Amino acid sequence: MDDDVFATAHARDMIAADQASAMLGIEVTSASPGEAIVRMRVRADMLNGFHVIHGGLVFAVADTAFALACNETDAVTLAAGADIVFLTSAHEGEVLTATAQRRSLVGRAGVYDVRVQADDGRMVAEFRGRSLTTRRPVPDRSIPEKDMP
């Protein structure tokens, strides 16, 4: 992951500590306030019983793009809710690209849309996330225990 793709240190630090996205092999292409693009290659261990990507993992790649886009400032911003519409399936070896864009930001509440596409341009899913900027301080990465609730 190249640090140059990040517009804010907060987003860079957040994704660096995101073990779930790392385990899924999610790569950040770009991350700037209100926008983000991430990619994930579909692996054999990501397939469901019908040999297509598990819907939860499509949600995960969209959610990672959403998280990067909505953490626009140094304030901790979390999902308040999200919906996804699955449009088609993806298969082993395909690369999914999730592109997130802010639609509105009023006070501490935001709305972000994420398009998930396969590498051939097929639209795999559309995701809408609702964010809430908390009053929590940014976690001190040098003291992991401070991240615990």
N, C-alpha and C positions, 0 to 999 in steps of 0.2 A: 504494500500500500504506500503510495507516494504522498508525502505530506503536502505537496504543492496542489493537490486536488481540493484541499479544504480552505474555505474562506474564514473559518473561525477556529481558534485553538480549542474551544469548548466542544465542537463537533468532532475534531480529531481525537481529543482525549476520550470522549464518550465511546466512539467506535473502537478505539484501541483497547478499551476495557470490556467490550461486548464479546464475551466468549461464545455465545450462541451463534452470532453471525459468523465468527471465525470458524466455528465447527462446521457450519454449512458451506464454507468456502466463499462467502459473499465478499466481493471486491467493490470498493468505492471508486467510481469513475470521476464523479465531481460532487461537491457539496458546498453550497452557498446559501445564504439566508433565503429561505422560502423555496429552495429547489435542491434536488439531489438526484443522482443517477447511480444505481448499483447493479452489479451483474452476479449471476450465480449459474454455474454449470450443473445440470441435472445428472446426478450420479445414480448408480444401481440401488444404493441403499436409501434413496429418496422416493422410490417407486412404491405404489400401493399394490394391492392384490390383482389389479387389472393392468399392471405394467405401465402405468402413467404416473406422473408426479403426484404425490400426496397433496391434497388441497391445503393442508396446514403449512406446507413448505412454500407454496405459492404465496400464502398469506405472510409468511415470515420474510420473504424477500421484499414484498411490498411494504411491510411494516418497518423494515430497516431503512428503506428510502424515506418513508414518512418521518421516522425519528430524526434522521439527519436534516431533513428540510425544516422541521418544526423547531428544532433547537437552534433558533436564529440568533439568540443572544447568549450571554453567560448565565442566564436563569435556567433552572432545570425545568424542561417541558416534557410532559408525559401524555400518553394517549388517554383521552376521556371516553373514547369509543371508536369503533371502526366497523365498516361493512365491506364485503367483497362480493363481486359477481364473477363467477367462473364462466368463461366464454368458450374455451377449447382446452384440450389437454396438451401436455408437453411430455417428451420422451427422453430416455437416457441419452446423454451426449449433447442435447440441445442446451443453449445458453439463454437464460432468461434475463432480460433487462427491465428493471423497474425504474420508472421516471416519475418523480414526485414534484408537484407544483402547488404552491399556496394559492388558495382561492379567496380566502378572507382571513383577516386577523383583526379582531375587535377586542380591545382590552387584553385579557389573558386567554381568550378563547380563539382558536384557529380552526380552519377547515382546509384540508389538503387532499388533492386527488392524485392517485398513483396509477399509471398505466403499466401493466406487465406484458411484455412482448417476447415472443420467441425470436431466435436469431434470423428466421426467414421473414420476419415482419408480422406474423400472426399475432393478433391480440389474444392473450391467454386469460387475462383478468383485468377488471377495473376495481379499484379499492378507493374508498373515501374514509379518511381519518379525521377525527375531531381531537384537537389538542387542548391542553390546559397548562398554562405556565404556572408552576407552583411557586411558593415562597421558600422552598427548600434551598439551602446553600449548595453550590456545586460541590460534589464529593471531593475530599482531599485524597487523591490517588496514592499518596505516600502512606496513608493509614487506612487499609482496607476495612477495618472494623467500623469506621465512620459511615460507610455506605449501608450498613445494616439498619433496618427500621428500629 
